[in-house]
Amino acid sequence: MKREESLFNLQFLKRFSTCPAFLMIFGSLVFGVMAGTMAVKFIGLTDNRSILPLFFSAVPTIDLGFFQCFSDILLNLMIFLIAIFLLGATTFGAVGIPVLMFYKGVTISVAALFLLADGNISKLGGSALCFTPIWAATSLLLTLFSTRALVFSKSLARAGFSQPQETVDFRLYLKDFVYFLCFSVPLAFAGSLLAALYVLF
């Protein structure tokens, strides 16, 4: 196996550009957003304010300050990345990873609609400016790594039914996981800054 000379080389990018797997993960996320929207509309989830701030949706608790926002977003990303990594290291990842991303979509839509539940139109622009970028960025990060984990899980399943000399590179998969954990730190920092700006609106 060739040794990688840099982080962002062609081989690194190819591991996250498998179109069918990416479309499956992205579709699961979108369907989750739609399901969450319908749940808010027909079940009235935003009426029960005790279920929020919805920690697992990475909605920062802006009243607690910058560092609390940072830790909330970072911990949320790390939990999802670890869950995706563990599912990808099993043969059940083909089912578990899309289900996890579906759940992520549900939490995002419920949290977004909760922010607008008070009907304060004046804060609509502020919330869109401050929360939409971090939701989009974290969703993209999780979607890309989910694509990698899904492909690895399928390769693991194929290796179990193939000849003994056919193996999967777990060390490379682990290295990609560490890279994405590192990527989550600047994303959490940026999201915390935007959440702090939300207070000014």
N, C-alpha and C positions, 0 to 999 in steps of 0.2 A: 504494500500500500504506500502511495506517495505521501510524503510529509508536507503539510500545508506550510507555505512560506509566509502568508499573511492572513489576517482575520477575514477581510472582505475580498477574498479571491473568488474566482469563477465557481470553484467547487462548492464553496460555502453558500453562494447564492442559489446554486442549482438545487441544493437540498431543501429549499423552501419555495421552489417554483413548480411543484408538481400540480398541474392545473386541476385534474379531477379531485384530488384530495383537498385542495384549497377551496374549490367551489362547494364541496360537501360541508366543510367547516363553516364557511361564510354563510351558506344557506341555513345551517343550523342556528347560527347567531341571529340572522334576520328573522327566521320563524319564531325564535324566542322573543325578539322584540315585539313582533306582532301578537304573540300569545299574551305577553305581559300587558300590552295595550288593551286587549280585549278583556283581560282579567280586571283591570282597573275600571273599564267601562261598565261591565255587566255584573261584577262581583262587588265593586266598591272598595278595593283594597286601601285606597287613600283615606277612607273614612276612619280606619283604625290606625291612628298615628303612632301607636306603640310599636308597630313593626318596623319603624324607620328610626334612625337614618339609613337602614339597610346597609349594614357593614359590607356585605358581600357584593355590593354593587359599586364599591369604591367611591361612594359619595362622601367627600370630606366633611367633617363636622367643623364648619367655619367658625363657630362661636368659641371653640377651644384653642384657636391660634394656629400659627404656621406649623409648628412641630407636630401637633396632633394630626393635622391634615397630612403631613408628610408620612407619618407612621401609619396612618389608616390606609393611604393609597399604596404605599410600599408593601405593607403586610398583606393587603388584598391581592396584589400582583403575585407575591411570593407564594401565597396559598394556592392560587390557581395554577401557577407554573409548576409547583411541586405535584399537584394533583394530576396535571396533564403528563408530566414526566413519568409518574408512577403508572398511569394507565398505558402510556406508550411502551413501557417496559414489560407489558403483558400481552397476551394474545387477545384480550378483551378490549383493547384500545379502539378497535374499529367501531364498537358500539358505545363504549363509555365516553370517549372524547367528544363525539357529536352531541351526546346527551348533556355533558358538562357545559359545552358552549351554548346549547339551547338554554340552559339555566342562566348562564351569564347574560344572554339577551333579555330574558325575562326580568332579571334584576335591574338592568339598565333602563328598560322602558318604564318599569314601575317607579323607579327613583326619579326619572326625568319628569314624569307626570305628577309625582308628589310635590316637586318643586313649584309646580304651577297650580296646585290644588287650592291655594288661597285666593286665586283669581287676581293677583296683583300684576296687571299688565305692565306696569312701569319697570318691574324687575325682569321682564321676559328677555330683554336685550342683554342685561347683565348676566343672567344665568346661561344664556346661549353662548355668550362670549367666553365665559369662564369655565363652564363645565363641559361643553361639547368637545373642545379640543382634547381634553384629557380622556374623555370616554372614547373618542375616536382613536387616539394614540394607543391606549391600553388594549382596546379591542383588536387593533391591528397587530400589536405585539403578541397577544394570546392566539390570534388566528394563525399567524405565521408559525409559531412554535407548535400549535396543535397540528398543523399540516405536517411538520417534521415528525412529530410523535406518531401521527396516524400512519405515515409511510413506514416508520421504524417498526411499529406494531405489526403491520402486514408482512414486512420482511421477516420478522421474528416468527410469525405463524407459518410462512412458507419454508423457513429454514427447518422447522420442526418436522416437516414432511418430506424434506429433500435429502440428498446424500450427505453423509457426515462431514465432508470437506467444505460444504457450503455453510458459512457462518455470517453473522451480522457484527458490525463494528460498534460495540457498546461504548467503548472509550470515546469515539467520535460523537456519539449521541449525548454522552455525559458532558463533553466539552461544549456542545451547543447549548445544553441546558445552563451551564455556568455563564456562558455569554449572555443569554437572555436574562438571567438573574442580574447581571451587571447592567444591562440595558434598562431594567426596571428602576434603578436608582435615579438617573437623570429624569426619567418620566415622572416619577413621584415628586421630585423637586420642582419640576415645571408645573405640575398640577397643583402643588401647594401654593406656588406663587400666584397662579390664576385664581385659586380659591380665596387667597388673601385679598386680591383685587375685588372680588365679589362684594366684600363688605363696604367698599366705597360707593357702590351703586345705590 
